[in-house]
Amino acid sequence: MRNRIVILVSLLIAAMSFQFASAQNTPVVTSEVLAEFEQLIADEMAYYHIPGMAAAVIADGEIVYAQGFGMRDIENNLPFTTETLFRVGSTTKSMTSLIIAQLVEEGLLAWDTPITEIIPDFSTADPELTSRLTLRDLMGMGTGLESNSLDGFYWGDWSFADLLDAIGRQAIAGEFGEHYAYNNEVYAAAGYAAALALGLEPTVESFSAMIEERVFAPIGMDGAIVTDNHRLLGDNFALPYEIPLDGDGFENAVMVDPPIGISAPAGAVCAAVEDMACYLITQMSGGITPDGTRIVDEAALMETWQPGVVVDMNIPAFTDAHYGMGWVTHRYNGIPLRWHDGGWQGYSTQIAIFPEANVGLVVFANSTLGGEINNVLTYAFAELLYGLEPQAAEFLHANFDELVAQLEMIRTQMLITPFNADSAAALVGDYENGWSVEVGEDALIIRRGGWEFRAVPMPIEGVYLVVNAGAAGVPIIFETDGDSVSMIVQLPAVELTLNRIE
């Protein structure tokens, strides 16, 4: 899920300023297409240094391909299989909107009910905006409310009241209905509106029970679960990986998997690739599960697919992009797609539907570079399916090459100032809002809740650089005045100052 701590890496399509010839062939998933796609997965995994993946292809309501690749656990040499559980991140959002579509069908909710009629304590910084927001708006990413990228550090601690307080403090960054701003907190509030409509408490536990009853069980997603606890995932789950900035080459390191907590309706589902394929079949069939059971009215479900606020991709090959309710619709070189991605600390998921062809795709990658490879695979699969000249991978590789060049430059800077444990000891202690600093073997260790960051010194005195855990590249500045120490976290759009507790 894209909470801006786990950034959807925009570089992966930024250089894609090209257009292909329009698709002419009838789209059919043939054995040749699947064989070429499988080879493409192997090639791209090697290119992006991905530890493990899984992929599934759906055609005409059937899973025609499902396969795991590489390792779910490198250290223990455990393979990634089609049964491997995986954090699917923000692809959870369309499950939340499906539940709300069910409740609309049942007459318990309406898309355009003012949200304050469902959640009386809901408010924003603008009373007029508060009064006009509806349930539909909360899932449409067009409220104008800008999520605070630091809030993800606290989700694991928050109650529903804390979630509402955070929304009430969010900046209004643009015009309602015109300004696209991805917002996990606002979307999560819609999930709790569904719980309230059913007479449930607005808690993670009630959302978990609701999605199990209304989505997982009827669809046959036997392994799917909402949890932050790896111990509940059994023996077959994927570990998340990254390539640390201070690492050696492209060697992968295990990441800490912090809690999603109260934002569960926006991204806390864990599922296997075959579970997600069954889910995609249900979406593609208009609400009919793989065993033929209708779980939602087709018209209500289709409402979640409808184009809403414009998403400006600013790339010629990508046109007519809009956000619906847990779905993005756009055209890639004239080919219509309905899709959504999900990312969280080394877990990257993409689901895509090609409605003209009645074909669907699910891809998982357990790496912080998973967003790149998932996009390559999605658009390269479109090329295979529609008989286009295969160029997507080549253009998208240029972004990775740029990323590699930046990595080498940063690593060169790190070599200038070796870590000095003695001088770093002066920064150790507990800081405001539950943050702490410790001295590690070769870096400062900065913790907050389930988050853990390593920070190495840069050539400027008092400046450290985070090298891992989804915040890689974020500068941390320490200012001292006698025994007083302040830690300043500088994210791209926001700055956080924390004083050491004396």
C-alpha positions as CSV (number, residue, x, y, z in Angstrom):
1,M,0.0,0.0,0.0
2,R,1.3,3.3,-1.0
3,N,1.6,5.3,2.3
4,R,4.5,7.3,0.9
5,I,6.8,5.6,3.4
6,V,6.5,2.6,1.2
7,I,6.7,4.7,-2.0
8,L,5.2,3.4,-5.2
9,V,8.4,3.9,-7.2
10,S,7.3,6.4,-9.8
11,L,10.6,6.0,-11.7
12,L,9.5,2.7,-13.1
13,I,7.3,4.4,-15.6
14,A,8.7,8.0,-15.6
15,A,10.9,7.4,-18.7
16,M,8.2,5.6,-20.6
17,S,7.5,8.5,-23.0
18,F,6.8,6.3,-26.0
19,Q,3.8,5.0,-27.9
20,F,3.4,1.6,-29.5
21,A,1.3,0.7,-32.5
22,S,-2.3,0.0,-31.7
23,A,-3.2,-3.6,-31.0
24,Q,-4.7,-5.4,-34.0
25,N,-4.9,-9.1,-33.1
26,T,-7.7,-10.8,-31.3
27,P,-6.4,-11.3,-27.7
28,V,-6.2,-15.0,-26.8
29,V,-4.1,-16.6,-24.0
30,T,-2.3,-19.4,-25.9
31,S,0.3,-21.8,-24.7
32,E,2.9,-19.8,-26.6
33,V,1.9,-16.6,-24.7
34,L,2.2,-18.4,-21.4
35,A,5.6,-19.9,-22.3
36,E,6.9,-16.5,-23.3
37,F,5.5,-14.9,-20.2
38,E,7.1,-17.5,-18.0
39,Q,10.5,-16.9,-19.7
40,L,9.9,-13.2,-19.2
41,I,9.4,-13.7,-15.5
42,A,12.7,-15.6,-15.2
43,D,14.6,-12.9,-17.2
44,E,13.1,-10.0,-15.2
45,M,13.7,-11.6,-11.9
46,A,17.4,-11.9,-12.8
47,Y,17.5,-8.3,-14.0
48,Y,15.9,-6.8,-10.9
49,H,17.5,-9.3,-8.5
50,I,14.1,-10.4,-7.1
51,P,14.3,-13.2,-4.5
52,G,10.8,-14.8,-5.2
53,M,7.6,-14.3,-7.1
54,A,4.3,-15.9,-7.9
55,A,2.1,-15.3,-10.9
56,A,-1.4,-16.4,-12.1
57,V,-3.3,-15.8,-15.3
58,I,-7.1,-16.1,-15.6
59,A,-8.9,-16.5,-18.9
60,D,-12.6,-16.8,-19.4
61,G,-13.3,-17.5,-15.8
62,E,-10.5,-20.2,-15.3
63,I,-7.0,-20.1,-13.8
64,V,-5.0,-21.1,-16.8
65,Y,-1.6,-20.5,-15.3
66,A,-0.3,-20.4,-11.7
67,Q,3.4,-20.7,-10.7
68,G,5.8,-19.8,-8.0
69,F,9.4,-18.7,-8.7
70,G,12.5,-18.3,-6.6
71,M,12.7,-18.1,-2.9
72,R,10.2,-17.0,-0.2
73,D,13.0,-17.4,2.3
74,I,16.6,-17.1,1.1
75,E,18.4,-18.1,4.2
76,N,16.5,-21.3,4.6
77,N,16.3,-22.0,0.9
78,L,12.5,-22.3,0.9
79,P,10.7,-22.0,-2.5
80,F,8.0,-19.5,-3.4
81,T,4.9,-21.6,-4.3
82,T,1.3,-20.9,-5.4
83,E,0.3,-21.5,-1.8
84,T,2.8,-19.1,-0.3
85,L,1.0,-16.4,1.8
86,F,1.9,-12.8,0.9
87,R,0.9,-9.3,2.0
88,V,-1.2,-8.1,-0.9
89,G,-1.2,-4.5,0.3
90,S,-3.6,-2.0,-1.3
91,T,-5.2,-4.6,-3.5
92,T,-7.2,-5.0,-0.3
93,K,-9.0,-1.8,-1.2
94,S,-11.2,-3.4,-3.9
95,M,-12.2,-6.1,-1.4
96,T,-13.4,-3.3,1.0
97,S,-15.4,-1.6,-1.8
98,L,-16.8,-5.1,-2.7
99,I,-18.1,-5.4,0.9
100,I,-19.7,-1.9,0.6
101,A,-21.3,-2.9,-2.7
102,Q,-22.9,-5.8,-0.9
103,L,-24.2,-3.5,1.8
104,V,-25.6,-1.1,-0.8
105,E,-27.4,-4.0,-2.4
106,E,-28.8,-5.0,1.0
107,G,-30.0,-1.5,1.6
108,L,-27.7,-0.9,4.7
109,L,-25.6,1.7,3.0
110,A,-25.9,4.1,0.0
111,W,-22.9,5.3,-2.1
112,D,-23.9,8.9,-1.7
113,T,-24.9,9.0,1.9
114,P,-22.9,11.8,3.7
115,I,-20.2,10.1,5.7
116,T,-21.1,12.0,8.9
117,E,-24.5,10.2,8.9
118,I,-22.5,6.9,9.3
119,I,-19.6,8.2,11.3
120,P,-20.8,11.3,13.2
121,D,-17.3,12.1,14.5
122,F,-15.8,12.2,11.0
123,S,-14.4,15.7,10.2
124,T,-11.8,17.4,8.1
125,A,-10.0,20.8,8.4
126,D,-12.8,22.3,6.3
127,P,-16.4,22.0,7.7
128,E,-17.8,22.5,4.2
129,L,-15.8,19.7,2.8
130,T,-16.8,17.5,5.8
131,S,-20.4,18.0,5.1
132,R,-20.2,17.2,1.4
133,L,-18.1,14.0,1.6
134,T,-19.9,10.7,1.0
135,L,-19.1,7.1,1.3
136,R,-18.2,7.0,-2.4
137,D,-15.8,9.9,-1.9
138,L,-13.9,8.2,0.8
139,M,-12.9,5.5,-1.6
140,G,-12.3,7.7,-4.6
141,M,-9.0,9.5,-3.8
142,G,-10.5,12.8,-4.9
143,T,-11.3,14.4,-1.6
144,G,-8.4,16.8,-1.9
145,L,-7.1,15.5,1.5
146,E,-3.4,14.9,1.6
147,S,-2.2,11.9,3.7
148,N,0.7,12.7,6.1
149,S,3.5,10.3,5.1
150,L,4.7,10.1,8.7
151,D,1.4,8.7,10.0
152,G,2.2,5.2,8.8
153,F,4.7,4.9,11.6
154,Y,1.8,5.1,14.1
155,W,-0.9,2.9,12.5
156,G,0.0,0.0,14.7
157,D,-0.8,2.0,17.8
158,W,-3.9,3.8,16.6
159,S,-7.5,3.2,17.6
160,F,-10.4,4.2,15.3
161,A,-10.6,7.5,17.2
162,D,-6.9,8.2,16.4
163,L,-7.6,7.5,12.7
164,L,-10.4,10.1,12.7
165,D,-8.1,12.6,14.5
166,A,-5.4,12.1,11.9
167,I,-7.9,12.7,9.0
168,G,-9.1,15.8,10.8
169,R,-5.5,17.2,10.7
170,Q,-4.8,16.3,7.1
171,A,-4.0,19.2,4.7
172,I,-6.4,20.1,1.9
173,A,-4.1,20.0,-1.0
174,G,-6.5,20.5,-3.9
175,E,-10.0,20.9,-5.2
176,F,-12.6,18.4,-4.3
177,G,-13.2,16.0,-7.2
178,E,-10.3,17.5,-9.2
179,H,-7.2,16.8,-7.2
180,Y,-6.0,13.1,-7.1
181,A,-4.4,12.3,-3.7
182,Y,-3.8,8.7,-2.6
183,N,-5.0,8.4,1.0
184,N,-5.0,5.2,3.0
185,E,-6.5,6.7,6.2
186,V,-9.5,8.1,4.4
187,Y,-10.0,4.8,2.5
188,A,-9.7,2.8,5.8
189,A,-12.5,5.0,7.3
190,A,-14.8,3.7,4.6
191,G,-14.1,0.1,5.7
192,Y,-15.1,1.0,9.2
193,A,-18.3,2.7,8.0
194,A,-19.2,-0.8,6.6
195,A,-18.6,-2.3,10.0
196,L,-20.7,0.3,11.7
197,A,-23.5,-0.3,9.2
198,L,-23.5,-4.0,10.4
199,G,-23.7,-3.0,14.0
200,L,-20.0,-3.9,14.6
201,E,-17.4,-2.0,16.5
202,P,-14.9,-0.1,14.2
203,T,-11.9,-2.2,15.0
204,V,-9.4,-4.3,13.0
205,E,-10.9,-7.4,14.5
206,S,-14.4,-6.6,13.3
207,F,-13.1,-5.7,9.8
208,S,-11.2,-9.0,9.8
209,A,-14.3,-11.0,10.7
210,M,-16.4,-9.1,8.1
211,I,-14.0,-9.7,5.2
212,E,-13.7,-13.4,6.2
213,E,-17.4,-13.9,6.1
214,R,-18.2,-11.8,3.1
215,V,-15.2,-12.2,0.8
216,F,-12.7,-14.9,1.8
217,A,-15.1,-17.8,2.7
218,P,-17.6,-17.5,-0.2
219,I,-14.9,-17.0,-2.8
220,G,-12.8,-19.9,-1.5
221,M,-9.8,-17.9,-0.5
222,D,-8.9,-20.5,2.1
223,G,-5.5,-19.1,3.1
224,A,-6.5,-15.4,3.2
225,I,-6.3,-13.6,6.5
226,V,-6.1,-10.0,7.9
227,T,-3.1,-9.9,10.3
228,D,0.1,-8.2,11.3
229,N,1.3,-11.4,13.0
230,H,3.6,-13.7,10.9
231,R,3.0,-16.5,13.4
232,L,-0.6,-16.7,12.2
233,L,0.5,-17.3,8.6
234,G,1.7,-20.9,9.2
235,D,4.9,-22.2,7.7
236,N,4.5,-21.1,4.1
237,F,4.7,-17.3,3.9
238,A,7.1,-15.0,2.1
239,L,9.6,-12.9,3.8
240,P,10.1,-9.3,2.5
241,Y,13.5,-8.3,1.1
242,E,15.4,-5.2,0.1
243,I,18.8,-4.1,-1.3
244,P,20.2,-1.9,1.5
245,L,21.9,1.3,0.4
246,D,25.0,0.3,2.3
247,G,25.0,-3.2,1.1
248,D,27.3,-5.0,-1.3
249,G,26.1,-5.2,-4.9
250,F,22.6,-6.4,-5.2
251,E,22.5,-8.7,-2.2
252,N,19.1,-8.9,-0.6
253,A,18.4,-8.4,3.1
254,V,15.3,-9.3,5.1
255,M,13.1,-6.4,6.0
256,V,11.2,-5.7,9.2
257,D,7.5,-6.0,8.5
258,P,5.8,-3.3,10.7
259,P,2.1,-3.4,11.5
260,I,-0.5,-1.9,9.2
261,G,-2.9,-1.8,12.2
262,I,-5.9,0.4,12.0
263,S,-5.4,1.0,8.2
264,A,-6.3,-2.7,7.6
265,P,-9.3,-1.9,5.2
266,A,-6.8,-0.1,3.0
267,G,-4.2,-2.9,2.9
268,A,-3.8,-5.6,5.5
269,V,-4.9,-8.8,3.7
270,C,-2.4,-11.7,3.3
271,A,-3.2,-14.2,0.6
272,A,-1.7,-16.8,-1.8
273,V,-1.6,-16.1,-5.5
274,E,-4.3,-18.7,-6.2
275,D,-6.5,-17.0,-3.6
276,M,-6.1,-13.8,-5.4
277,A,-6.8,-15.5,-8.8
278,C,-10.1,-16.7,-7.4
279,Y,-10.8,-13.2,-6.2
280,L,-10.1,-11.8,-9.6
281,I,-12.4,-14.4,-11.2
282,T,-15.2,-13.1,-8.9
283,Q,-14.6,-9.5,-10.0
284,M,-14.3,-10.4,-13.7
285,S,-17.6,-12.4,-13.5
286,G,-19.5,-9.5,-12.0
287,G,-19.7,-10.9,-8.5
288,I,-20.0,-14.7,-9.2
289,T,-17.5,-16.9,-7.3
290,P,-15.5,-19.7,-9.0
291,D,-18.1,-22.2,-7.7
292,G,-20.9,-20.3,-9.3
293,T,-22.3,-18.5,-6.2
294,R,-23.3,-14.8,-6.6
295,I,-22.1,-12.8,-3.6
296,V,-22.9,-9.3,-4.9
297,D,-25.2,-7.7,-7.4
298,E,-23.3,-7.0,-10.6
299,A,-24.6,-3.4,-10.9
300,A,-23.4,-2.6,-7.4
301,L,-20.0,-4.1,-8.0
302,M,-19.7,-2.3,-11.3
303,E,-20.1,0.9,-9.5
304,T,-16.7,0.4,-7.9
305,W,-15.1,0.1,-11.3
306,Q,-16.5,3.4,-12.6
307,P,-13.9,6.1,-13.5
308,G,-13.6,8.9,-11.0
309,V,-10.9,11.5,-10.4
310,V,-8.4,11.9,-13.1
311,V,-4.9,10.4,-12.5
312,D,-2.3,12.3,-14.4
313,M,0.3,9.8,-15.6
314,N,1.7,12.3,-18.2
315,I,3.0,9.4,-20.3
316,P,1.9,9.2,-24.0
317,A,1.4,5.4,-23.9
318,F,-0.9,5.7,-20.8
319,T,-4.2,7.5,-21.4
320,D,-7.6,8.1,-19.9
321,A,-6.5,7.2,-16.3
322,H,-9.0,7.5,-13.5
323,Y,-9.3,6.2,-10.0
324,G,-12.6,4.4,-9.1
325,M,-13.1,2.7,-5.8
326,G,-10.2,0.5,-5.2
327,W,-9.5,0.2,-9.0
328,V,-7.6,2.3,-11.5
329,T,-8.9,2.4,-15.1
330,H,-6.8,3.5,-18.0
331,R,-5.6,2.6,-21.5
332,Y,-2.2,1.3,-22.3
333,N,-1.5,2.0,-25.9
334,G,-5.2,1.8,-26.6
335,I,-5.7,-1.4,-24.5
336,P,-8.2,-0.9,-21.7
337,L,-7.1,-2.1,-18.2
338,R,-8.6,-2.2,-14.8
339,W,-5.9,-2.7,-12.1
340,H,-4.5,-1.9,-8.7
341,D,-1.1,-2.4,-7.1
342,G,-0.2,-3.0,-3.5
343,G,3.1,-2.4,-1.7
344,W,4.3,-2.7,1.9
345,Q,7.9,-3.0,3.1
346,G,9.2,-5.5,0.5
347,Y,5.8,-6.9,-0.5
348,S,4.7,-5.9,-4.0
349,T,1.4,-7.0,-5.6
350,Q,-0.3,-6.2,-8.9
351,I,-3.7,-7.3,-10.1
352,A,-4.9,-6.4,-13.6
353,I,-7.9,-7.1,-15.7
354,F,-8.0,-6.8,-19.5
355,P,-11.8,-6.5,-19.9
356,E,-11.9,-6.8,-23.7
357,A,-10.1,-10.1,-23.6
358,N,-11.7,-11.4,-20.4
359,V,-8.2,-12.0,-19.1
360,G,-6.7,-11.3,-15.6
361,L,-3.2,-11.3,-14.2
362,V,-1.9,-11.5,-10.6
363,V,1.8,-11.0,-9.8
364,F,3.6,-11.0,-6.4
365,A,7.3,-10.1,-5.8
366,N,8.9,-10.1,-2.3
367,S,11.2,-7.2,-2.9
368,T,11.2,-3.4,-2.7
369,L,12.0,-3.5,-6.4
370,G,8.8,-5.5,-6.9
371,G,6.8,-2.5,-8.1
372,E,9.2,-2.2,-11.0
373,I,9.1,-5.9,-12.1
374,N,5.3,-6.1,-11.6
375,N,4.8,-3.2,-13.9
376,V,7.2,-4.6,-16.5
377,L,5.3,-8.0,-16.3
378,T,1.9,-6.4,-16.6
379,Y,2.6,-4.3,-19.6
380,A,4.8,-6.9,-21.3
381,F,2.0,-9.4,-20.8
382,A,-0.3,-6.9,-22.5
383,E,2.1,-6.9,-25.4
384,L,2.2,-10.6,-25.6
385,L,-1.6,-10.9,-25.3
386,Y,-2.3,-8.3,-28.0
387,G,0.6,-9.1,-30.3
388,L,2.5,-5.9,-29.8
389,E,6.1,-5.3,-30.4
390,P,7.8,-6.1,-27.1
391,Q,9.3,-2.8,-25.9
392,A,8.0,-2.1,-22.4
393,A,10.7,-4.0,-20.6
394,E,13.4,-2.2,-22.5
395,F,12.1,1.2,-21.7
396,L,11.4,0.4,-18.1
397,H,14.9,-1.0,-17.7
398,A,16.2,2.5,-18.3
399,N,14.7,3.6,-15.0
400,F,16.4,0.8,-13.1
401,D,19.7,1.7,-14.7
402,E,19.2,5.3,-13.4
403,L,18.4,3.9,-10.0
404,V,21.6,1.8,-10.0
405,A,23.6,4.9,-10.9
406,Q,22.1,6.8,-8.0
407,L,22.8,3.8,-5.7
408,E,26.5,3.8,-6.6
409,M,26.7,7.6,-6.1
410,I,25.2,7.3,-2.6
411,R,27.5,4.4,-1.7
412,T,30.5,6.4,-2.7
413,Q,29.4,9.2,-0.3
414,M,29.0,6.7,2.5
415,L,32.6,5.6,2.2
416,I,33.8,9.1,3.0
417,T,32.6,9.1,6.6
418,P,33.0,5.8,8.4
419,F,30.6,5.1,11.3
420,N,32.1,6.1,14.7
421,A,30.3,4.3,17.6
422,D,31.8,6.6,20.2
423,S,30.6,9.8,18.7
424,A,27.3,8.2,17.9
425,A,26.8,7.3,21.5
426,A,26.0,10.9,22.3
427,L,22.8,10.5,20.3
428,V,21.5,7.4,22.1
429,G,18.2,7.6,24.1
430,D,14.5,7.8,24.0
431,Y,12.8,10.5,21.9
432,E,9.3,11.9,21.7
433,N,6.4,9.9,20.4
434,G,7.9,6.5,21.1
435,W,11.1,6.9,19.0
436,S,14.5,5.7,20.2
437,V,18.1,5.6,19.0
438,E,20.7,3.0,19.7
439,V,24.2,2.3,18.5
440,G,24.5,-0.7,16.3
441,E,27.6,-2.5,15.0
442,D,28.0,-0.3,11.9
443,A,25.1,2.2,12.1
444,L,22.6,4.0,14.3
445,I,19.5,1.9,15.0
446,I,16.4,4.1,15.0
447,R,13.2,2.4,16.2
448,R,9.5,3.3,16.4
449,G,6.9,0.7,17.2
450,G,7.4,-2.1,14.7
451,W,9.7,-0.1,12.5
452,E,13.5,-0.4,12.6
453,F,15.9,1.8,10.6
454,R,19.6,1.7,10.1
455,A,21.2,5.1,9.6
456,V,24.9,5.8,8.5
457,P,26.8,9.0,8.7
458,M,27.2,11.3,5.8
459,P,30.0,13.8,5.2
460,I,28.1,16.7,6.8
461,E,28.4,16.7,10.6
462,G,25.2,15.5,12.3
463,V,23.6,14.2,9.2
464,Y,22.8,10.5,8.8
465,L,21.1,8.6,6.0
466,V,18.6,5.8,6.4
467,V,19.7,2.9,4.3
468,N,16.9,0.4,4.7
469,A,13.3,-0.4,5.6
470,G,11.4,1.5,2.9
471,A,12.7,4.9,4.1
472,A,16.1,4.3,2.4
473,G,17.5,7.6,1.3
474,V,15.8,9.7,4.0
475,P,18.1,12.0,5.8
476,I,18.1,12.2,9.6
477,I,19.7,15.4,11.1
478,F,20.8,15.5,14.8
479,E,21.1,18.9,16.4
480,T,22.8,19.1,19.9
481,D,22.8,21.9,22.4
482,G,24.7,20.7,25.5
483,D,23.0,17.6,26.7
484,S,19.8,18.4,24.6
485,V,19.5,16.5,21.3
486,S,16.9,16.8,18.6
487,M,16.3,14.3,15.7
488,I,14.9,15.7,12.5
489,V,13.4,13.3,10.0
490,Q,13.3,14.8,6.5
491,L,10.8,13.0,4.3
492,P,10.3,14.6,0.8
493,A,7.0,16.4,1.7
494,V,7.1,16.6,5.5
495,E,9.6,17.1,8.3
496,L,9.4,15.7,11.8
497,T,11.4,17.0,14.8
498,L,11.7,14.8,17.8
499,N,13.4,15.9,21.1
500,R,15.3,13.4,23.2
501,I,13.6,12.8,26.5
502,E,16.0,13.7,29.3
